[in-house]
Amino acid sequence: MAHSRQLEQPNVRLHMAKTRRRQALMPLHSAASHKLALIVGYRAMALINQDLTRMFTPCEEEAERRLTQFRRKQQ
């Protein structure tokens, strides 16, 4: 009768950098931290929008003034 052969377990070593090991042990972001990140992002977008508005409002006012003058001349 044929004797059974046991399979040898392969000897595998995996090298991970210390930083990768620390990252793997870090907890996943919670829903609260995700919301906080969104709030920070929206605040940053609001500041950008304020800057854009501050820069373009004078241009829009000038364009409106010139358009009004043009329309008055056409009448």
TIRO-2110 file (N, C-alpha, C; in Angstrom, 1 decimal):
// TIRO-2110
0.8, -1.2, 0.0, N, 1, A
0.0, 0.0, 0.0, CA, 1, A
0.9, 1.2, 0.0, C, 1, A
0.5, 2.2, -0.7, N, 2, A
1.3, 3.5, -0.8, CA, 2, A
1.2, 4.2, 0.5, C, 2, A
2.3, 4.7, 0.9, N, 3, A
2.2, 5.5, 2.1, CA, 3, A
1.9, 6.9, 1.8, C, 3, A
1.2, 7.5, 2.7, N, 4, A
0.7, 8.9, 2.4, CA, 4, A
1.9, 9.9, 2.8, C, 4, A
2.0, 10.8, 1.9, N, 5, A
3.0, 11.8, 2.2, CA, 5, A
2.4, 13.1, 2.8, C, 5, A
3.0, 13.6, 3.8, N, 6, A
2.5, 14.8, 4.3, CA, 6, A
3.1, 16.0, 3.6, C, 6, A
2.3, 16.9, 3.3, N, 7, A
2.9, 18.1, 2.6, CA, 7, A
3.6, 19.0, 3.6, C, 7, A
4.7, 19.4, 3.2, N, 8, A
5.5, 20.3, 4.1, CA, 8, A
5.0, 21.7, 4.0, C, 8, A
4.8, 22.3, 5.1, N, 9, A
4.4, 23.7, 5.1, CA, 9, A
5.5, 24.6, 4.5, C, 9, A
5.2, 25.4, 3.6, N, 10, A
6.3, 26.3, 3.1, CA, 10, A
6.7, 27.3, 4.1, C, 10, A
8.0, 27.6, 4.2, N, 11, A
8.6, 28.5, 5.1, CA, 11, A
8.6, 29.9, 4.4, C, 11, A
7.7, 30.7, 4.7, N, 12, A
7.6, 32.0, 4.1, CA, 12, A
7.8, 33.1, 5.1, C, 12, A
8.7, 34.0, 4.8, N, 13, A
8.9, 35.2, 5.7, CA, 13, A
8.5, 36.4, 4.9, C, 13, A
7.8, 37.2, 5.5, N, 14, A
7.4, 38.5, 4.9, CA, 14, A
8.0, 39.6, 5.6, C, 14, A
8.7, 40.5, 4.9, N, 15, A
9.3, 41.7, 5.5, CA, 15, A
8.4, 42.9, 5.3, C, 15, A
8.1, 43.5, 6.4, N, 16, A
7.3, 44.8, 6.3, CA, 16, A
8.1, 45.8, 7.0, C, 16, A
8.1, 47.0, 6.4, N, 17, A
8.8, 48.1, 7.0, CA, 17, A
8.0, 48.5, 8.3, C, 17, A
8.7, 49.2, 9.2, N, 18, A
8.1, 49.6, 10.5, CA, 18, A
6.9, 50.5, 10.3, C, 18, A
7.1, 51.4, 9.4, N, 19, A
6.0, 52.4, 9.1, CA, 19, A
4.8, 51.7, 8.6, C, 19, A
4.9, 50.7, 7.7, N, 20, A
3.8, 49.9, 7.2, CA, 20, A
3.1, 49.1, 8.4, C, 20, A
3.9, 48.6, 9.3, N, 21, A
3.4, 47.9, 10.4, CA, 21, A
2.5, 48.8, 11.3, C, 21, A
3.1, 50.0, 11.5, N, 22, A
2.3, 51.0, 12.3, CA, 22, A
1.0, 51.3, 11.6, C, 22, A
1.1, 51.6, 10.3, N, 23, A
-0.1, 51.9, 9.6, CA, 23, A
-1.2, 50.8, 9.7, C, 23, A
-0.7, 49.6, 9.6, N, 24, A
-1.6, 48.4, 9.7, CA, 24, A
-2.3, 48.3, 11.0, C, 24, A
-1.6, 48.8, 12.1, N, 25, A
-2.2, 48.8, 13.4, CA, 25, A
-3.1, 50.0, 13.7, C, 25, A
-3.0, 51.0, 12.9, N, 26, A
-3.8, 52.2, 13.1, CA, 26, A
-5.3, 51.8, 12.9, C, 26, A
-6.2, 52.3, 13.8, N, 27, A
-7.6, 52.0, 13.5, CA, 27, A
-8.1, 52.8, 12.3, C, 27, A
-9.1, 52.2, 11.7, N, 28, A
-9.7, 52.8, 10.5, CA, 28, A
-10.4, 54.1, 10.9, C, 28, A
-10.6, 55.0, 10.0, N, 29, A
-11.2, 56.3, 10.3, CA, 29, A
-12.7, 56.0, 10.7, C, 29, A
-13.1, 56.7, 11.7, N, 30, A
-14.5, 56.6, 12.1, CA, 30, A
-15.3, 57.5, 11.3, C, 30, A
-16.6, 57.3, 11.5, N, 31, A
-17.6, 58.2, 10.8, CA, 31, A
-17.4, 59.7, 11.2, C, 31, A
-17.1, 59.8, 12.5, N, 32, A
-17.0, 61.2, 13.0, CA, 32, A
-15.8, 61.9, 12.4, C, 32, A
-14.6, 61.2, 12.3, N, 33, A
-13.5, 61.8, 11.7, CA, 33, A
-13.7, 62.1, 10.2, C, 33, A
-14.5, 61.3, 9.6, N, 34, A
-14.8, 61.5, 8.2, CA, 34, A
-15.6, 62.8, 8.0, C, 34, A
-16.6, 63.0, 8.9, N, 35, A
-17.4, 64.2, 8.9, CA, 35, A
-16.6, 65.4, 9.2, C, 35, A
-15.6, 65.3, 10.2, N, 36, A
-14.7, 66.4, 10.5, CA, 36, A
-13.9, 66.8, 9.3, C, 36, A
-13.4, 65.8, 8.6, N, 37, A
-12.6, 66.1, 7.4, CA, 37, A
-13.4, 66.8, 6.3, C, 37, A
-14.7, 66.4, 6.2, N, 38, A
-15.6, 67.1, 5.2, CA, 38, A
-15.8, 68.5, 5.7, C, 38, A
-16.0, 68.8, 7.0, N, 39, A
-16.2, 70.1, 7.5, CA, 39, A
-15.0, 71.0, 7.2, C, 39, A
-13.8, 70.4, 7.4, N, 40, A
-12.6, 71.2, 7.2, CA, 40, A
-12.5, 71.5, 5.7, C, 40, A
-12.8, 70.6, 4.8, N, 41, A
-12.8, 70.8, 3.4, CA, 41, A
-13.8, 71.9, 2.9, C, 41, A
-15.0, 71.8, 3.5, N, 42, A
-16.0, 72.8, 3.1, CA, 42, A
-15.6, 74.2, 3.6, C, 42, A
-15.0, 74.3, 4.8, N, 43, A
-14.5, 75.6, 5.2, CA, 43, A
-13.4, 76.2, 4.3, C, 43, A
-12.5, 75.3, 3.9, N, 44, A
-11.5, 75.7, 3.0, CA, 44, A
-12.1, 76.2, 1.7, C, 44, A
-13.1, 75.5, 1.2, N, 45, A
-13.8, 75.9, -0.1, CA, 45, A
-14.5, 77.2, 0.1, C, 45, A
-15.0, 77.5, 1.3, N, 46, A
-15.7, 78.7, 1.6, CA, 46, A
-14.7, 79.9, 1.5, C, 46, A
-13.6, 79.7, 2.1, N, 47, A
-12.5, 80.8, 2.0, CA, 47, A
-12.1, 81.1, 0.6, C, 47, A
-12.0, 80.0, -0.2, N, 48, A
-11.6, 80.2, -1.6, CA, 48, A
-12.7, 81.0, -2.3, C, 48, A
-14.0, 80.6, -2.1, N, 49, A
-15.1, 81.3, -2.7, CA, 49, A
-15.2, 82.8, -2.3, C, 49, A
-14.9, 83.1, -1.0, N, 50, A
-14.8, 84.5, -0.6, CA, 50, A
-13.8, 85.3, -1.3, C, 50, A
-12.6, 84.7, -1.5, N, 51, A
-11.5, 85.3, -2.2, CA, 51, A
-11.9, 85.6, -3.7, C, 51, A
-12.5, 84.6, -4.3, N, 52, A
-13.0, 84.8, -5.7, CA, 52, A
-14.0, 85.9, -5.8, C, 52, A
-15.0, 85.9, -4.9, N, 53, A
-16.0, 86.9, -4.9, CA, 53, A
-15.4, 88.3, -4.7, C, 53, A
-14.5, 88.4, -3.8, N, 54, A
-13.8, 89.7, -3.5, CA, 54, A
-13.1, 90.2, -4.8, C, 54, A
-12.5, 89.2, -5.5, N, 55, A
-11.7, 89.7, -6.7, CA, 55, A
-12.6, 90.0, -7.9, C, 55, A
-13.7, 89.3, -8.0, N, 56, A
-14.5, 89.5, -9.2, CA, 56, A
-15.7, 90.4, -9.1, C, 56, A
-16.1, 90.7, -7.9, N, 57, A
-17.3, 91.6, -7.7, CA, 57, A
-17.1, 93.0, -8.3, C, 57, A
-15.9, 93.6, -8.2, N, 58, A
-15.7, 94.9, -8.9, CA, 58, A
-15.8, 94.8, -10.4, C, 58, A
-15.3, 93.7, -10.9, N, 59, A
-15.4, 93.5, -12.4, CA, 59, A
-16.9, 93.4, -12.8, C, 59, A
-17.6, 92.6, -12.0, N, 60, A
-19.0, 92.4, -12.4, CA, 60, A
-19.8, 93.7, -12.2, C, 60, A
-19.5, 94.5, -11.2, N, 61, A
-20.2, 95.8, -11.0, CA, 61, A
-19.8, 96.8, -12.2, C, 61, A
-18.6, 96.8, -12.6, N, 62, A
-18.2, 97.6, -13.8, CA, 62, A
-18.9, 97.1, -15.0, C, 62, A
-19.0, 95.8, -15.2, N, 63, A
-19.6, 95.3, -16.4, CA, 63, A
-21.1, 95.7, -16.4, C, 63, A
-21.8, 95.6, -15.3, N, 64, A
-23.2, 96.0, -15.1, CA, 64, A
-23.4, 97.5, -15.4, C, 64, A
-22.5, 98.3, -14.9, N, 65, A
-22.6, 99.7, -15.1, CA, 65, A
-22.4, 100.1, -16.6, C, 65, A
-21.5, 99.4, -17.3, N, 66, A
-21.3, 99.7, -18.7, CA, 66, A
-22.5, 99.2, -19.6, C, 66, A
-23.0, 98.0, -19.2, N, 67, A
-24.1, 97.5, -19.9, CA, 67, A
-25.4, 98.4, -19.7, C, 67, A
-25.5, 98.9, -18.5, N, 68, A
-26.7, 99.9, -18.3, CA, 68, A
-26.5, 101.1, -19.2, C, 68, A
-25.3, 101.7, -19.2, N, 69, A
-25.0, 102.8, -20.1, CA, 69, A
-25.3, 102.5, -21.5, C, 69, A
-24.8, 101.4, -22.0, N, 70, A
-25.1, 100.9, -23.4, CA, 70, A
-26.6, 100.9, -23.7, C, 70, A
-27.3, 100.3, -22.8, N, 71, A
-28.8, 100.1, -23.0, CA, 71, A
-29.5, 101.5, -23.1, C, 71, A
-29.0, 102.4, -22.2, N, 72, A
-29.6, 103.8, -22.2, CA, 72, A
-29.3, 104.5, -23.6, C, 72, A
-28.2, 104.3, -24.1, N, 73, A
-27.8, 104.9, -25.4, CA, 73, A
-28.6, 104.3, -26.5, C, 73, A
-29.0, 103.0, -26.4, N, 74, A
-29.7, 102.3, -27.5, CA, 74, A
-31.2, 102.8, -27.5, C, 74, A
-31.7, 103.3, -26.4, N, 75, A
-33.1, 103.7, -26.4, CA, 75, A
-33.4, 105.0, -27.0, C, 75, A
END
